[in-house]
Amino acid sequence: MQIVIQKETQEKVEQVCDLLGVKKQELVERALLLYLDNLNRYLELKQEIREWDALSDEALLNFEKSL
């Protein structure tokens, strides 16, 4: 697979590769995996918040019924 990135991003990748002494392929793969992991955690948190919100709504309705 080949992906085209902007020149500025490519220059940043090259700078970091030089500083860390790693190949571009390795750096980009690691960065992508880190991003995807963070995105997955964000989506899981978002789902958990939705579930808590639904439980909260249900508890409020049950409380109102009990009055």
TIMI-2910 file (N, C-alpha, C, CB; in pm, 1 decimal, decimal comma, always signed):
<rs>
+----------+----------+----------+----------+----------+----------+----------+----------+----------+----------+----------+----------+------+
!      n_x !      n_y !      n_z !     ca_x !     ca_y !     ca_z !      c_x !      c_y !      c_z !     cb_x !     cb_y !     cb_z ! resn !
+----------+----------+----------+----------+----------+----------+----------+----------+----------+----------+----------+----------+------+
!    +85,4 !   -117,1 !     +0,0 !     +0,0 !     +0,0 !     +0,0 !    +90,2 !   +123,6 !     +0,0 !    -97,3 !     -0,3 !   +123,1 !  Met !
!    +49,7 !   +219,2 !    -76,3 !   +125,3 !   +343,2 !    -80,0 !    +31,7 !   +458,3 !    -45,2 !   +191,2 !   +364,7 !   -219,3 !  Gln !
!    +80,1 !   +546,5 !    +42,0 !     +0,5 !   +660,2 !    +86,2 !    +81,7 !   +787,2 !    +61,7 !    -39,6 !   +646,5 !   +237,4 !  Ile !
!    +14,0 !   +888,3 !    +12,6 !    +80,0 !  +1016,1 !    -13,0 !    +51,1 !  +1109,2 !   +104,6 !    +31,6 !  +1079,3 !   -148,5 !  Val !
!   +156,6 !  +1170,3 !   +158,4 !   +139,5 !  +1265,1 !   +267,6 !   +192,6 !  +1401,7 !   +225,4 !   +211,3 !  +1215,6 !   +395,4 !  Ile !
!   +146,5 !  +1503,2 !   +296,0 !   +187,6 !  +1639,0 !   +262,9 !   +337,2 !  +1657,1 !   +286,9 !   +107,5 !  +1741,1 !   +345,2 !  Gln !
!   +394,4 !  +1752,3 !   +215,6 !   +538,6 !  +1776,2 !   +222,5 !   +583,0 !  +1810,0 !   +365,0 !   +578,1 !  +1889,5 !   +127,1 !  Lys !
!   +505,0 !  +1894,9 !   +434,0 !   +539,5 !  +1932,2 !   +571,8 !   +544,7 !  +1809,8 !   +662,6 !   +438,2 !  +2033,7 !   +626,8 !  Glu !
!   +447,6 !  +1723,1 !   +647,3 !   +442,6 !  +1602,1 !   +729,3 !   +560,6 !  +1512,2 !   +696,2 !   +309,7 !  +1526,5 !   +707,8 !  Thr !
!   +591,2 !  +1500,9 !   +570,3 !   +704,5 !  +1418,1 !   +528,3 !   +835,1 !  +1471,5 !   +586,8 !   +713,4 !  +1412,9 !   +374,6 !  Gln !
!   +850,7 !  +1601,6 !   +587,5 !   +971,8 !  +1661,5 !   +644,8 !   +981,1 !  +1633,5 !   +794,6 !   +973,9 !  +1813,4 !   +619,3 !  Glu !
!   +868,2 !  +1640,5 !   +865,1 !   +866,8 !  +1610,1 !  +1008,0 !   +903,0 !  +1464,3 !  +1032,4 !   +729,3 !  +1641,2 !  +1068,4 !  Lys !
!   +849,6 !  +1376,2 !   +949,4 !   +881,1 !  +1233,8 !   +960,7 !  +1030,7 !  +1212,8 !   +942,0 !   +801,1 !  +1150,9 !   +857,0 !  Val !
!  +1088,6 !  +1275,0 !   +843,1 !  +1231,6 !  +1260,4 !   +816,5 !  +1315,2 !  +1313,9 !   +932,0 !  +1269,1 !  +1332,4 !   +687,4 !  Glu !
!  +1273,5 !  +1426,6 !   +991,6 !  +1346,8 !  +1483,0 !  +1106,1 !  +1345,0 !  +1387,3 !  +1224,4 !  +1286,7 !  +1618,6 !  +1147,5 !  Gln !
!  +1228,4 !  +1333,2 !  +1252,9 !  +1216,0 !  +1241,0 !  +1366,6 !  +1293,2 !  +1112,4 !  +1339,7 !  +1067,5 !  +1208,9 !  +1395,0 !  Val !
!  +1288,8 !  +1064,5 !  +1217,4 !  +1364,2 !   +944,0 !  +1181,6 !  +1513,2 !   +965,5 !  +1205,1 !  +1338,4 !   +905,4 !  +1034,5 !  Cys !
!  +1562,1 !  +1081,1 !  +1164,5 !  +1703,7 !  +1112,1 !  +1185,6 !  +1737,7 !  +1117,7 !  +1334,4 !  +1739,6 !  +1245,3 !  +1118,5 !  Asp !
!  +1649,8 !  +1181,1 !  +1413,1 !  +1674,4 !  +1192,7 !  +1556,6 !  +1671,2 !  +1058,0 !  +1626,8 !  +1572,7 !  +1284,8 !  +1619,2 !  Leu !
!  +1577,2 !   +972,7 !  +1589,0 !  +1560,8 !   +843,4 !  +1655,3 !  +1642,7 !   +731,4 !  +1591,7 !  +1415,9 !   +804,9 !  +1655,0 !  Leu !
!  +1687,0 !   +755,0 !  +1470,3 !  +1763,5 !   +652,0 !  +1401,0 !  +1678,2 !   +534,1 !  +1357,8 !  +1874,8 !   +603,4 !  +1488,7 !  Gly !
!  +1555,4 !   +562,6 !  +1316,6 !  +1466,4 !   +456,3 !  +1268,6 !  +1429,1 !   +483,7 !  +1123,6 !  +1338,6 !   +446,0 !  +1357,0 !  Val !
!  +1383,8 !   +378,7 !  +1057,3 !  +1341,0 !   +392,9 !   +918,6 !  +1203,0 !   +457,4 !   +913,4 !  +1339,6 !   +255,8 !   +847,2 !  Lys !
!  +1175,0 !   +524,5 !   +802,8 !  +1045,4 !   +591,1 !   +784,4 !   +929,4 !   +493,7 !   +799,7 !  +1039,1 !   +657,5 !   +647,1 !  Lys !
!   +943,1 !   +376,6 !   +738,1 !   +836,9 !   +275,5 !   +743,7 !   +802,5 !   +240,6 !   +888,2 !   +879,1 !   +148,6 !   +667,3 !  Gln !
!   +906,0 !   +217,6 !   +968,8 !   +885,5 !   +180,8 !  +1108,8 !   +818,9 !   +294,6 !  +1186,5 !  +1019,4 !   +143,4 !  +1174,2 !  Glu !
!   +866,6 !   +415,7 !  +1167,3 !   +810,7 !   +530,8 !  +1237,7 !   +664,1 !   +552,2 !  +1202,7 !   +890,4 !   +656,2 !  +1205,3 !  Leu !
!   +633,0 !   +546,3 !  +1074,6 !   +495,0 !   +569,7 !  +1030,5 !   +404,0 !   +458,2 !  +1080,5 !   +487,6 !   +579,7 !   +876,4 !  Val !
!   +449,6 !   +334,2 !  +1076,3 !   +368,3 !   +223,1 !  +1126,6 !   +342,1 !   +237,2 !  +1275,4 !   +436,8 !    +89,4 !  +1098,4 !  Glu !
!   +445,2 !   +271,8 !  +1351,9 !   +428,4 !   +290,5 !  +1496,7 !   +332,1 !   +405,1 !  +1525,7 !   +564,5 !   +317,5 !  +1564,1 !  Arg !
!   +349,0 !   +515,2 !  +1454,5 !   +262,2 !   +631,2 !  +1475,6 !   +117,5 !   +597,6 !  +1441,3 !   +310,1 !   +750,3 !  +1391,3 !  Ala !
!    +97,6 !   +525,7 !  +1334,3 !    -36,9 !   +487,6 !  +1293,2 !   -100,4 !   +392,6 !  +1394,6 !    -33,7 !   +422,5 !  +1154,8 !  Leu !
!    -24,4 !   +296,3 !  +1442,2 !    -77,0 !   +203,8 !  +1543,4 !   -112,3 !   +277,6 !  +1672,6 !    +25,4 !    +92,6 !  +1572,6 !  Leu !
!    -29,5 !   +371,2 !  +1712,2 !    -57,3 !   +450,3 !  +1832,6 !   -184,4 !   +532,2 !  +1813,5 !    +61,8 !   +543,1 !  +1866,1 !  Leu !
!   -197,6 !   +594,9 !  +1698,4 !   -316,9 !   +674,0 !  +1668,4 !   -442,0 !   +586,3 !  +1669,2 !   -302,2 !   +743,9 !  +1532,4 !  Tyr !
!   -435,4 !   +471,7 !  +1605,3 !   -551,0 !   +382,2 !  +1599,9 !   -588,4 !   +330,6 !  +1737,9 !   -522,8 !   +265,3 !  +1507,0 !  Leu !
!   -487,8 !   +301,8 !  +1820,5 !   -514,9 !   +258,1 !  +1957,6 !   -584,5 !   +369,1 !  +2036,1 !   -383,9 !   +216,4 !  +2028,3 !  Asp !
!   -535,7 !   +491,8 !  +2023,9 !   -599,2 !   +605,0 !  +2092,5 !   -741,1 !   +628,1 !  +2042,9 !   -516,6 !   +731,8 !  +2073,1 !  Asn !
!   -760,4 !   +615,1 !  +1913,8 !   -893,4 !   +632,6 !  +1855,8 !   -988,6 !   +524,8 !  +1907,1 !   -886,2 !   +628,8 !  +1701,9 !  Leu !
!   -939,5 !   +402,4 !  +1915,3 !  -1021,3 !   +293,0 !  +1966,4 !  -1061,2 !   +318,4 !  +2112,4 !   -945,6 !   +159,4 !  +1953,9 !  Asn !
!   -967,1 !   +365,1 !  +2192,9 !   -997,8 !   +396,7 !  +2333,3 !  -1100,3 !   +508,8 !  +2342,5 !   -869,6 !   +436,3 !  +2409,2 !  Arg !
!  -1087,0 !   +608,3 !  +2256,0 !  -1182,6 !   +718,7 !  +2253,4 !  -1323,0 !   +667,3 !  +2220,0 !  -1138,7 !   +825,7 !  +2151,2 !  Tyr !
!  -1332,0 !   +580,6 !  +2120,3 !  -1462,2 !   +526,2 !  +2080,5 !  -1523,1 !   +440,7 !  +2191,3 !  -1448,2 !   +443,3 !  +1952,5 !  Leu !
!  -1439,3 !   +364,2 !  +2261,0 !  -1488,5 !   +284,4 !  +2373,3 !  -1541,1 !   +375,2 !  +2484,5 !  -1376,8 !   +192,5 !  +2427,3 !  Glu !
!  -1470,3 !   +481,9 !  +2514,0 !  -1514,2 !   +577,6 !  +2616,0 !  -1645,6 !   +643,0 !  +2575,4 !  -1406,7 !   +685,0 !  +2639,4 !  Leu !
!  -1655,3 !   +680,5 !  +2449,9 !  -1777,3 !   +742,4 !  +2399,6 !  -1896,1 !   +647,2 !  +2415,2 !  -1760,2 !   +783,2 !  +2252,0 !  Lys !
!  -1875,3 !   +519,1 !  +2385,0 !  -1980,6 !   +419,0 !  +2400,7 !  -2017,8 !   +403,0 !  +2547,8 !  -1936,0 !   +284,0 !  +2341,9 !  Gln !
!  -1918,3 !   +401,0 !  +2634,0 !  -1945,3 !   +387,2 !  +2777,2 !  -2025,5 !   +506,5 !  +2829,6 !  -1813,4 !   +373,5 !  +2855,4 !  Glu !
!  -1992,6 !   +625,0 !  +2783,7 !  -2067,3 !   +744,4 !  +2825,4 !  -2212,1 !   +735,1 !  +2778,3 !  -2001,0 !   +873,0 !  +2769,9 !  Ile !
!  -2232,9 !   +687,2 !  +2655,1 !  -2369,6 !   +668,9 !  +2605,3 !  -2447,0 !   +570,1 !  +2692,6 !  -2367,6 !   +619,9 !  +2459,3 !  Arg !
!  -2381,5 !   +463,2 !  +2732,6 !  -2445,9 !   +363,2 !  +2816,9 !  -2479,9 !   +420,3 !  +2954,4 !  -2355,8 !   +240,5 !  +2831,7 !  Glu !
!  -2387,2 !   +496,6 !  +3013,4 !  -2414,5 !   +559,9 !  +3142,3 !  -2529,4 !   +659,5 !  +3129,5 !  -2288,4 !   +630,4 !  +3195,9 !  Trp !
!  -2532,0 !   +730,1 !  +3019,2 !  -2638,0 !   +827,6 !  +2996,3 !  -2773,7 !   +758,4 !  +2987,9 !  -2610,8 !   +907,6 !  +2868,0 !  Asp !
!  -2778,8 !   +645,6 !  +2919,4 !  -2903,3 !   +570,0 !  +2908,7 !  -2946,6 !   +518,1 !  +3045,2 !  -2887,2 !   +453,5 !  +2810,2 !  Ala !
!  -2851,1 !   +468,8 !  +3123,7 !  -2884,3 !   +421,9 !  +3258,7 !  -2934,1 !   +536,3 !  +3346,2 !  -2762,3 !   +355,7 !  +3323,8 !  Leu !
!  -2872,8 !   +651,1 !  +3329,8 !  -2914,4 !   +768,9 !  +3406,8 !  -3057,4 !   +808,5 !  +3370,9 !  -2818,3 !   +887,3 !  +3381,3 !  Ser !
!  -3088,6 !   +808,3 !  +3241,4 !  -3224,4 !   +840,5 !  +3197,4 !  -3325,0 !   +741,4 !  +3254,5 !  -3232,4 !   +841,4 !  +3044,1 !  Asp !
!  -3287,3 !   +613,6 !  +3251,4 !  -3376,2 !   +509,7 !  +3303,1 !  -3397,9 !   +527,9 !  +3453,7 !  -3318,1 !   +369,4 !  +3273,7 !  Glu !
!  -3290,5 !   +555,9 !  +3526,2 !  -3303,2 !   +576,4 !  +3670,9 !  -3390,2 !   +696,7 !  +3703,6 !  -3165,9 !   +594,0 !  +3733,8 !  Ala !
!  -3377,9 !   +802,4 !  +3625,7 !  -3459,5 !   +922,0 !  +3646,7 !  -3605,8 !   +891,7 !  +3620,9 !  -3412,5 !  +1036,5 !  +3556,2 !  Leu !
!  -3634,6 !   +818,9 !  +3514,5 !  -3774,2 !   +782,9 !  +3484,8 !  -3832,1 !   +695,2 !  +3596,0 !  -3783,7 !   +709,5 !  +3348,6 !  Leu !
!  -3754,2 !   +600,8 !  +3644,0 !  -3800,1 !   +514,3 !  +3753,1 !  -3823,9 !   +594,8 !  +3880,2 !  -3698,2 !   +402,8 !  +3779,9 !  Asn !
!  -3739,0 !   +691,4 !  +3906,1 !  -3756,2 !   +776,7 !  +4023,6 !  -3885,2 !   +858,4 !  +4012,0 !  -3634,6 !   +870,4 !  +4040,7 !  Phe !
!  -3907,1 !   +915,5 !  +3893,0 !  -4028,8 !   +994,3 !  +3871,4 !  -4154,3 !   +908,8 !  +3888,3 !  -4027,0 !  +1057,5 !  +3731,7 !  Glu !
!  -4149,4 !   +783,9 !  +3843,0 !  -4263,2 !   +693,5 !  +3857,8 !  -4291,4 !   +662,2 !  +4004,2 !  -4238,0 !   +564,4 !  +3781,1 !  Lys !
!  -4185,2 !   +658,0 !  +4083,9 !  -4201,1 !   +623,8 !  +4224,6 !  -4260,0 !   +737,3 !  +4307,2 !  -4068,7 !   +583,6 !  +4282,2 !  Ser !
!  -4264,9 !   +857,0 !  +4252,5 !  -4316,9 !   +971,6 !  +4327,2 !  -4465,6 !   +970,4 !  +4334,4 !  -4271,4 !  +1099,8 !  +4266,1 !  Leu !
+----------+----------+----------+----------+----------+----------+----------+----------+----------+----------+----------+----------+------+
</rs>
